[in-house]
Amino acid sequence: MITNIWRGYFPNPLSFNDLKKIILVTVIIALMTLSVLMMAAREKGESFITLRVKVEVQMTGRDPCEILSVWLDEAKQQGNTSLVQGLKQAEKFFGCRNRQKRLGG
């Protein structure tokens, strides 16, 4: 039996339900892998904001602290407190918070 399968002979072809099960298991495994990768990135302090800043830096060549400062001002004007907190965390991730204190200026 195993030699027949090894040679490519499958006595029972896959049914449509079997294919659905295979696809479902594949999707579940992919989602689990993605969630593990997201948790690992989260532990390092990355978030969707830091990823967007990295893309913006690559596209424009600007300083990430400058980008975050502009975004933070806009979020404060809009009154979006959750975005303000996320931007502050991103500033900490990039080392932008209290930069003047560390540089002595």
N, CA, C and O atoms as CSV, one atom per row, in Angstrom:
chain,resi,resn,atom,element,x,y,z
A,1,MET,N,N,0.817,-1.187,0.000
A,1,MET,CA,C,0.000,0.000,0.000
A,1,MET,C,C,0.868,1.260,0.000
A,1,MET,O,O,0.620,2.192,-0.765
A,2,ILE,N,N,1.885,1.282,0.861
A,2,ILE,CA,C,2.754,2.452,0.937
A,2,ILE,C,C,3.536,2.615,-0.362
A,2,ILE,O,O,3.755,3.735,-0.823
A,3,THR,N,N,3.948,1.519,-0.937
A,3,THR,CA,C,4.684,1.628,-2.204
A,3,THR,C,C,3.790,2.172,-3.310
A,3,THR,O,O,4.262,2.908,-4.176
A,4,ASN,N,N,2.512,1.824,-3.295
A,4,ASN,CA,C,1.587,2.360,-4.292
A,4,ASN,C,C,1.431,3.872,-4.114
A,4,ASN,O,O,1.415,4.618,-5.094
A,5,ILE,N,N,1.317,4.312,-2.883
A,5,ILE,CA,C,1.193,5.752,-2.621
A,5,ILE,C,C,2.480,6.451,-3.018
A,5,ILE,O,O,2.448,7.548,-3.577
A,6,TRP,N,N,3.640,5.808,-2.727
A,6,TRP,CA,C,4.930,6.393,-3.082
A,6,TRP,C,C,5.053,6.568,-4.590
A,6,TRP,O,O,5.651,7.533,-5.064
A,7,ARG,N,N,4.496,5.652,-5.321
A,7,ARG,CA,C,4.544,5.712,-6.784
A,7,ARG,C,C,3.507,6.671,-7.363
A,7,ARG,O,O,3.505,6.929,-8.567
A,8,GLY,N,N,2.632,7.196,-6.520
A,8,GLY,CA,C,1.650,8.149,-6.999
A,8,GLY,C,C,0.281,7.564,-7.245
A,8,GLY,O,O,-0.592,8.245,-7.783
A,9,TYR,N,N,0.073,6.313,-6.861
A,9,TYR,CA,C,-1.233,5.703,-7.045
A,9,TYR,C,C,-2.025,5.864,-5.756
A,9,TYR,O,O,-1.646,5.323,-4.718
A,10,PHE,N,N,-3.092,6.585,-5.821
A,10,PHE,CA,C,-3.956,6.788,-4.667
A,10,PHE,C,C,-5.250,6.024,-4.914
A,10,PHE,O,O,-6.026,6.391,-5.795
A,11,PRO,N,N,-5.487,4.971,-4.147
A,11,PRO,CA,C,-6.679,4.158,-4.406
A,11,PRO,C,C,-7.988,4.930,-4.188
A,11,PRO,O,O,-8.970,4.693,-4.892
A,12,ASN,N,N,-8.003,5.833,-3.234
A,12,ASN,CA,C,-9.206,6.618,-2.968
A,12,ASN,C,C,-8.886,8.084,-3.237
A,12,ASN,O,O,-8.154,8.709,-2.470
A,13,PRO,N,N,-9.422,8.631,-4.309
A,13,PRO,CA,C,-9.147,10.046,-4.577
A,13,PRO,C,C,-9.759,10.928,-3.500
A,13,PRO,O,O,-10.735,10.557,-2.848
A,14,LEU,N,N,-9.166,12.100,-3.329
A,14,LEU,CA,C,-9.665,13.022,-2.313
A,14,LEU,C,C,-11.026,13.546,-2.713
A,14,LEU,O,O,-11.266,13.895,-3.869
A,15,SER,N,N,-11.908,13.592,-1.739
A,15,SER,CA,C,-13.233,14.147,-1.998
A,15,SER,C,C,-13.196,15.650,-1.742
A,15,SER,O,O,-12.209,16.185,-1.235
A,16,PHE,N,N,-14.263,16.305,-2.094
A,16,PHE,CA,C,-14.355,17.748,-1.886
A,16,PHE,C,C,-14.295,18.088,-0.399
A,16,PHE,O,O,-13.691,19.092,-0.022
A,17,ASN,N,N,-14.914,17.265,0.451
A,17,ASN,CA,C,-14.879,17.493,1.903
A,17,ASN,C,C,-13.463,17.349,2.452
A,17,ASN,O,O,-13.065,18.078,3.361
A,18,ASP,N,N,-12.708,16.408,1.897
A,18,ASP,CA,C,-11.318,16.253,2.324
A,18,ASP,C,C,-10.504,17.491,1.966
A,18,ASP,O,O,-9.686,17.951,2.763
A,19,LEU,N,N,-10.725,18.027,0.779
A,19,LEU,CA,C,-10.018,19.241,0.372
A,19,LEU,C,C,-10.382,20.420,1.267
A,19,LEU,O,O,-9.523,21.229,1.618
A,20,LYS,N,N,-11.655,20.516,1.635
A,20,LYS,CA,C,-12.082,21.589,2.547
A,20,LYS,C,C,-11.383,21.460,3.894
A,20,LYS,O,O,-10.965,22.458,4.482
A,21,LYS,N,N,-11.257,20.234,4.379
A,21,LYS,CA,C,-10.583,20.008,5.658
A,21,LYS,C,C,-9.103,20.385,5.570
A,21,LYS,O,O,-8.555,20.999,6.485
A,22,ILE,N,N,-8.470,20.015,4.470
A,22,ILE,CA,C,-7.051,20.331,4.283
A,22,ILE,C,C,-6.850,21.844,4.231
A,22,ILE,O,O,-5.926,22.373,4.848
A,23,ILE,N,N,-7.707,22.531,3.502
A,23,ILE,CA,C,-7.613,23.994,3.413
A,23,ILE,C,C,-7.849,24.632,4.770
A,23,ILE,O,O,-7.138,25.563,5.148
A,24,LEU,N,N,-8.836,24.144,5.504
A,24,LEU,CA,C,-9.133,24.693,6.831
A,24,LEU,C,C,-7.947,24.512,7.775
A,24,LEU,O,O,-7.578,25.444,8.488
A,25,VAL,N,N,-7.359,23.341,7.785
A,25,VAL,CA,C,-6.199,23.091,8.650
A,25,VAL,C,C,-5.031,23.985,8.245
A,25,VAL,O,O,-4.322,24.508,9.106
A,26,THR,N,N,-4.827,24.161,6.955
A,26,THR,CA,C,-3.748,25.030,6.476
A,26,THR,C,C,-3.962,26.469,6.913
A,26,THR,O,O,-3.019,27.141,7.332
A,27,VAL,N,N,-5.197,26.946,6.818
A,27,VAL,CA,C,-5.505,28.314,7.244
A,27,VAL,C,C,-5.302,28.467,8.750
A,27,VAL,O,O,-4.760,29.476,9.201
A,28,ILE,N,N,-5.725,27.493,9.515
A,28,ILE,CA,C,-5.549,27.547,10.971
A,28,ILE,C,C,-4.071,27.584,11.328
A,28,ILE,O,O,-3.665,28.366,12.188
A,29,ILE,N,N,-3.265,26.759,10.689
A,29,ILE,CA,C,-1.823,26.747,10.963
A,29,ILE,C,C,-1.196,28.085,10.585
A,29,ILE,O,O,-0.340,28.598,11.306
A,30,ALA,N,N,-1.623,28.655,9.447
A,30,ALA,CA,C,-1.080,29.949,9.029
A,30,ALA,C,C,-1.455,31.038,10.031
A,30,ALA,O,O,-0.619,31.877,10.368
A,31,LEU,N,N,-2.686,31.038,10.506
A,31,LEU,CA,C,-3.107,32.043,11.486
A,31,LEU,C,C,-2.373,31.876,12.813
A,31,LEU,O,O,-2.013,32.864,13.452
A,32,MET,N,N,-2.152,30.645,13.223
A,32,MET,CA,C,-1.417,30.418,14.462
A,32,MET,C,C,0.027,30.904,14.321
A,32,MET,O,O,0.569,31.515,15.242
A,33,THR,N,N,0.640,30.638,13.187
A,33,THR,CA,C,2.008,31.100,12.948
A,33,THR,C,C,2.065,32.620,12.951
A,33,THR,O,O,2.970,33.214,13.537
A,34,LEU,N,N,1.098,33.244,12.299
A,34,LEU,CA,C,1.050,34.700,12.265
A,34,LEU,C,C,0.860,35.280,13.658
A,34,LEU,O,O,1.487,36.283,13.997
A,35,SER,N,N,0.005,34.666,14.473
A,35,SER,CA,C,-0.206,35.186,15.822
A,35,SER,C,C,1.049,35.043,16.676
A,35,SER,O,O,1.342,35.918,17.490
A,36,VAL,N,N,1.788,33.959,16.502
A,36,VAL,CA,C,3.040,33.783,17.252
A,36,VAL,C,C,4.044,34.851,16.839
A,36,VAL,O,O,4.728,35.426,17.686
A,37,LEU,N,N,4.132,35.119,15.530
A,37,LEU,CA,C,5.052,36.153,15.063
A,37,LEU,C,C,4.644,37.522,15.571
A,37,LEU,O,O,5.502,38.333,15.921
A,38,MET,N,N,3.351,37.792,15.616
A,38,MET,CA,C,2.881,39.082,16.115
A,38,MET,C,C,3.173,39.232,17.606
A,38,MET,O,O,3.527,40.316,18.070
A,39,MET,N,N,3.020,38.125,18.364
A,39,MET,CA,C,3.328,38.197,19.792
A,39,MET,C,C,4.812,38.443,20.006
A,39,MET,O,O,5.193,39.190,20.907
A,40,ALA,N,N,5.651,37.825,19.190
A,40,ALA,CA,C,7.092,38.033,19.312
A,40,ALA,C,C,7.441,39.479,19.002
A,40,ALA,O,O,8.270,40.077,19.688
A,41,ALA,N,N,6.821,40.044,17.982
A,41,ALA,CA,C,7.068,41.448,17.652
A,41,ALA,C,C,6.546,42.346,18.757
A,41,ALA,O,O,7.162,43.365,19.069
A,42,ARG,N,N,5.426,41.986,19.348
A,42,ARG,CA,C,4.832,42.786,20.422
A,42,ARG,C,C,5.765,42.824,21.633
A,42,ARG,O,O,5.895,43.854,22.293
A,43,GLU,N,N,6.408,41.701,21.915
A,43,GLU,CA,C,7.317,41.648,23.054
A,43,GLU,C,C,8.520,42.555,22.844
A,43,GLU,O,O,9.085,43.065,23.812
A,44,LYS,N,N,8.914,42.759,21.610
A,44,LYS,CA,C,10.044,43.633,21.331
A,44,LYS,C,C,9.627,45.098,21.355
A,44,LYS,O,O,10.480,45.983,21.278
A,45,GLY,N,N,8.322,45.367,21.460
A,45,GLY,CA,C,7.855,46.740,21.502
A,45,GLY,C,C,7.339,47.257,20.183
A,45,GLY,O,O,6.948,48.420,20.081
A,46,GLU,N,N,7.331,46.411,19.169
A,46,GLU,CA,C,6.827,46.846,17.876
A,46,GLU,C,C,5.304,46.827,17.874
A,46,GLU,O,O,4.673,46.053,18.593
A,47,SER,N,N,4.740,47.683,17.060
A,47,SER,CA,C,3.297,47.736,16.883
A,47,SER,C,C,3.019,48.151,15.451
A,47,SER,O,O,3.943,48.329,14.658
A,48,PHE,N,N,1.744,48.304,15.120
A,48,PHE,CA,C,1.423,48.730,13.762
A,48,PHE,C,C,1.963,50.131,13.507
A,48,PHE,O,O,2.289,50.468,12.369
A,49,ILE,N,N,2.062,50.946,14.545
A,49,ILE,CA,C,2.578,52.309,14.385
A,49,ILE,C,C,4.066,52.273,14.052
A,49,ILE,O,O,4.517,52.977,13.149
A,50,THR,N,N,4.827,51.459,14.772
A,50,THR,CA,C,6.269,51.395,14.510
A,50,THR,C,C,6.544,50.831,13.118
A,50,THR,O,O,7.484,51.253,12.444
A,51,LEU,N,N,5.718,49.876,12.696
A,51,LEU,CA,C,5.899,49.325,11.348
A,51,LEU,C,C,5.596,50.376,10.289
A,51,LEU,O,O,6.304,50.467,9.287
A,52,ARG,N,N,4.539,51.178,10.505
A,52,ARG,CA,C,4.211,52.247,9.552
A,52,ARG,C,C,5.306,53.303,9.520
A,52,ARG,O,O,5.628,53.837,8.458
A,53,VAL,N,N,5.881,53.606,10.685
A,53,VAL,CA,C,6.969,54.587,10.732
A,53,VAL,C,C,8.171,54.071,9.962
A,53,VAL,O,O,8.806,54.827,9.227
A,54,LYS,N,N,8.491,52.795,10.120
A,54,LYS,CA,C,9.624,52.225,9.395
A,54,LYS,C,C,9.423,52.315,7.888
A,54,LYS,O,O,10.362,52.611,7.148
A,55,VAL,N,N,8.208,52.061,7.439
A,55,VAL,CA,C,7.908,52.177,6.006
A,55,VAL,C,C,8.054,53.628,5.560
A,55,VAL,O,O,8.635,53.913,4.513
A,56,GLU,N,N,7.517,54.541,6.370
A,56,GLU,CA,C,7.600,55.971,6.039
A,56,GLU,C,C,9.057,56.439,5.974
A,56,GLU,O,O,9.425,57.222,5.099
A,57,VAL,N,N,9.871,55.960,6.895
A,57,VAL,CA,C,11.293,56.324,6.899
A,57,VAL,C,C,11.967,55.832,5.629
A,57,VAL,O,O,12.760,56.557,5.027
A,58,GLN,N,N,11.662,54.610,5.217
A,58,GLN,CA,C,12.266,54.073,3.998
A,58,GLN,C,C,11.814,54.834,2.763
A,58,GLN,O,O,12.594,55.031,1.831
A,59,MET,N,N,10.558,55.263,2.754
A,59,MET,CA,C,10.035,55.959,1.579
A,59,MET,C,C,10.532,57.395,1.489
A,59,MET,O,O,10.855,57.873,0.401
A,60,THR,N,N,10.596,58.094,2.633
A,60,THR,CA,C,10.918,59.519,2.603
A,60,THR,C,C,12.327,59.839,3.064
A,60,THR,O,O,12.878,60.874,2.689
A,61,GLY,N,N,12.922,58.965,3.874
A,61,GLY,CA,C,14.258,59.230,4.391
A,61,GLY,C,C,14.263,60.186,5.583
A,61,GLY,O,O,15.323,60.634,6.021
A,62,ARG,N,N,13.077,60.496,6.103
A,62,ARG,CA,C,12.992,61.400,7.254
A,62,ARG,C,C,13.316,60.662,8.545
A,62,ARG,O,O,13.360,59.432,8.579
A,63,ASP,N,N,13.541,61.428,9.603
A,63,ASP,CA,C,13.829,60.904,10.930
A,63,ASP,C,C,12.534,60.335,11.527
A,63,ASP,O,O,11.490,60.980,11.440
A,64,PRO,N,N,12.583,59.130,12.138
A,64,PRO,CA,C,11.363,58.563,12.715
A,64,PRO,C,C,10.783,59.428,13.840
A,64,PRO,O,O,9.566,59.484,14.017
A,65,CYS,N,N,11.644,60.093,14.588
A,65,CYS,CA,C,11.153,60.947,15.670
A,65,CYS,C,C,10.376,62.139,15.109
A,65,CYS,O,O,9.384,62.574,15.695
A,66,GLU,N,N,10.828,62.655,13.986
A,66,GLU,CA,C,10.135,63.764,13.342
A,66,GLU,C,C,8.749,63.316,12.855
A,66,GLU,O,O,7.764,64.034,13.029
A,67,ILE,N,N,8.684,62.147,12.258
A,67,ILE,CA,C,7.419,61.611,11.770
A,67,ILE,C,C,6.454,61.400,12.930
A,67,ILE,O,O,5.288,61.789,12.858
A,68,LEU,N,N,6.950,60.781,14.001
A,68,LEU,CA,C,6.100,60.524,15.157
A,68,LEU,C,C,5.624,61.818,15.803
A,68,LEU,O,O,4.491,61.888,16.280
A,69,SER,N,N,6.467,62.837,15.826
A,69,SER,CA,C,6.086,64.119,16.395
A,69,SER,C,C,4.913,64.732,15.631
A,69,SER,O,O,3.970,65.244,16.234
A,70,VAL,N,N,4.978,64.677,14.313
A,70,VAL,CA,C,3.892,65.216,13.492
A,70,VAL,C,C,2.612,64.420,13.713
A,70,VAL,O,O,1.539,64.999,13.884
A,71,TRP,N,N,2.724,63.100,13.711
A,71,TRP,CA,C,1.554,62.252,13.917
A,71,TRP,C,C,0.954,62.459,15.306
A,71,TRP,O,O,-0.266,62.441,15.471
A,72,LEU,N,N,1.818,62.656,16.306
A,72,LEU,CA,C,1.349,62.873,17.664
A,72,LEU,C,C,0.579,64.193,17.779
A,72,LEU,O,O,-0.461,64.251,18.435
A,73,ASP,N,N,1.083,65.234,17.149
A,73,ASP,CA,C,0.380,66.518,17.157
A,73,ASP,C,C,-0.997,66.388,16.507
A,73,ASP,O,O,-1.980,66.930,17.012
A,74,GLU,N,N,-1.066,65.674,15.395
A,74,GLU,CA,C,-2.343,65.484,14.707
A,74,GLU,C,C,-3.322,64.687,15.570
A,74,GLU,O,O,-4.506,65.017,15.629
A,75,ALA,N,N,-2.836,63.646,16.233
A,75,ALA,CA,C,-3.700,62.826,17.082
A,75,ALA,C,C,-4.217,63.634,18.268
A,75,ALA,O,O,-5.372,63.484,18.666
A,76,LYS,N,N,-3.367,64.489,18.833
A,76,LYS,CA,C,-3.799,65.340,19.948
A,76,LYS,C,C,-4.862,66.322,19.493
A,76,LYS,O,O,-5.827,66.560,20.220
A,77,GLN,N,N,-4.709,66.899,18.301
A,77,GLN,CA,C,-5.701,67.836,17.785
A,77,GLN,C,C,-7.038,67.144,17.541
A,77,GLN,O,O,-8.094,67.749,17.730
A,78,GLN,N,N,-7.000,65.889,17.125
A,78,GLN,CA,C,-8.224,65.137,16.885
A,78,GLN,C,C,-8.849,64.628,18.176
A,78,GLN,O,O,-10.018,64.243,18.192
A,79,GLY,N,N,-8.082,64.625,19.252
A,79,GLY,CA,C,-8.576,64.127,20.534
A,79,GLY,C,C,-8.610,62.606,20.623
A,79,GLY,O,O,-9.364,62.054,21.424
A,80,ASN,N,N,-7.822,61.937,19.832
A,80,ASN,CA,C,-7.777,60.479,19.811
A,80,ASN,C,C,-6.785,59.995,20.871
A,80,ASN,O,O,-5.593,59.862,20.594
A,81,THR,N,N,-7.278,59.733,22.086
A,81,THR,CA,C,-6.387,59.411,23.205
A,81,THR,C,C,-5.694,58.060,23.043
A,81,THR,O,O,-4.538,57.908,23.437
A,82,SER,N,N,-6.386,57.079,22.468
A,82,SER,CA,C,-5.750,55.769,22.310
A,82,SER,C,C,-4.604,55.843,21.292
A,82,SER,O,O,-3.570,55.200,21.469
A,83,LEU,N,N,-4.792,56.624,20.235
A,83,LEU,CA,C,-3.715,56.792,19.257
A,83,LEU,C,C,-2.549,57.573,19.862
A,83,LEU,O,O,-1.388,57.292,19.564
A,84,VAL,N,N,-2.861,58.553,20.712
A,84,VAL,CA,C,-1.802,59.324,21.384
A,84,VAL,C,C,-0.953,58.392,22.233
A,84,VAL,O,O,0.274,58.489,22.217
A,85,GLN,N,N,-1.589,57.491,22.973
A,85,GLN,CA,C,-0.836,56.549,23.807
A,85,GLN,C,C,0.023,55.619,22.950
A,85,GLN,O,O,1.169,55.333,23.297
A,86,GLY,N,N,-0.532,55.148,21.832
A,86,GLY,CA,C,0.239,54.290,20.944
A,86,GLY,C,C,1.428,55.011,20.339
A,86,GLY,O,O,2.502,54.429,20.190
A,87,LEU,N,N,1.239,56.276,19.992
A,87,LEU,CA,C,2.344,57.059,19.430
A,87,LEU,C,C,3.424,57.323,20.477
A,87,LEU,O,O,4.612,57.342,20.157
A,88,LYS,N,N,3.015,57.526,21.715
A,88,LYS,CA,C,4.007,57.711,22.786
A,88,LYS,C,C,4.820,56.437,22.998
A,88,LYS,O,O,6.029,56.492,23.225
A,89,GLN,N,N,4.147,55.293,22.922
A,89,GLN,CA,C,4.866,54.020,23.038
A,89,GLN,C,C,5.850,53.852,21.869
A,89,GLN,O,O,6.968,53.368,22.051
A,90,ALA,N,N,5.420,54.254,20.681
A,90,ALA,CA,C,6.308,54.165,19.524
A,90,ALA,C,C,7.502,55.096,19.692
A,90,ALA,O,O,8.618,54.753,19.300
A,91,GLU,N,N,7.274,56.273,20.272
A,91,GLU,CA,C,8.389,57.188,20.539
A,91,GLU,C,C,9.380,56.557,21.507
A,91,GLU,O,O,10.591,56.713,21.347
A,92,LYS,N,N,8.875,55.850,22.506
A,92,LYS,CA,C,9.765,55.152,23.434
A,92,LYS,C,C,10.552,54.061,22.701
A,92,LYS,O,O,11.743,53.872,22.945
A,93,PHE,N,N,9.875,53.352,21.808
A,93,PHE,CA,C,10.527,52.282,21.048
A,93,PHE,C,C,11.679,52.825,20.209
A,93,PHE,O,O,12.736,52.199,20.126
A,94,PHE,N,N,11.479,53.987,19.586
A,94,PHE,CA,C,12.514,54.585,18.746
A,94,PHE,C,C,13.499,55.449,19.540
A,94,PHE,O,O,14.471,55.949,18.975
A,95,GLY,N,N,13.258,55.627,20.839
A,95,GLY,CA,C,14.162,56.427,21.658
A,95,GLY,C,C,13.968,57.922,21.490
A,95,GLY,O,O,14.910,58.694,21.667
A,96,CYS,N,N,12.763,58.335,21.152
A,96,CYS,CA,C,12.489,59.759,20.919
A,96,CYS,C,C,12.024,60.483,22.184
A,96,CYS,O,O,12.137,61.705,22.278
A,97,ARG,N,N,11.510,59.745,23.138
A,97,ARG,CA,C,10.961,60.376,24.341
A,97,ARG,C,C,12.094,60.940,25.193
A,97,ARG,O,O,13.088,60.260,25.448
A,98,ASN,N,N,11.938,62.171,25.625
A,98,ASN,CA,C,12.896,62.831,26.525
A,98,ASN,C,C,14.320,62.830,25.965
A,98,ASN,O,O,15.292,62.695,26.709
A,99,ARG,N,N,14.425,62.978,24.680
A,99,ARG,CA,C,15.731,62.988,24.027
A,99,ARG,C,C,16.570,64.170,24.525
A,99,ARG,O,O,17.787,64.054,24.668
A,100,GLN,N,N,15.915,65.303,24.787
A,100,GLN,CA,C,16.647,66.483,25.258
A,100,GLN,C,C,17.294,66.225,26.620
A,100,GLN,O,O,18.406,66.686,26.876
A,101,LYS,N,N,16.607,65.497,27.483
A,101,LYS,CA,C,17.163,65.192,28.805
A,101,LYS,C,C,18.438,64.357,28.684
A,101,LYS,O,O,19.418,64.599,29.389
A,102,ARG,N,N,18.414,63.370,27.779
A,102,ARG,CA,C,19.571,62.487,27.633
A,102,ARG,C,C,20.749,63.199,26.977
A,102,ARG,O,O,21.908,62.906,27.274
A,103,LEU,N,N,20.445,64.127,26.091
A,103,LEU,CA,C,21.530,64.822,25.376
A,103,LEU,C,C,22.037,66.041,26.156
A,103,LEU,O,O,23.035,66.653,25.775
A,104,GLY,N,N,21.354,66.388,27.238
A,104,GLY,CA,C,21.799,67.516,28.052
A,104,GLY,C,C,21.406,68.859,27.477
A,104,GLY,O,O,22.004,69.880,27.816
A,105,GLY,N,N,20.393,68.871,26.600
A,105,GLY,CA,C,19.988,70.127,25.964
A,105,GLY,C,C,18.669,70.639,26.362
A,105,GLY,O,O,18.243,71.688,25.880
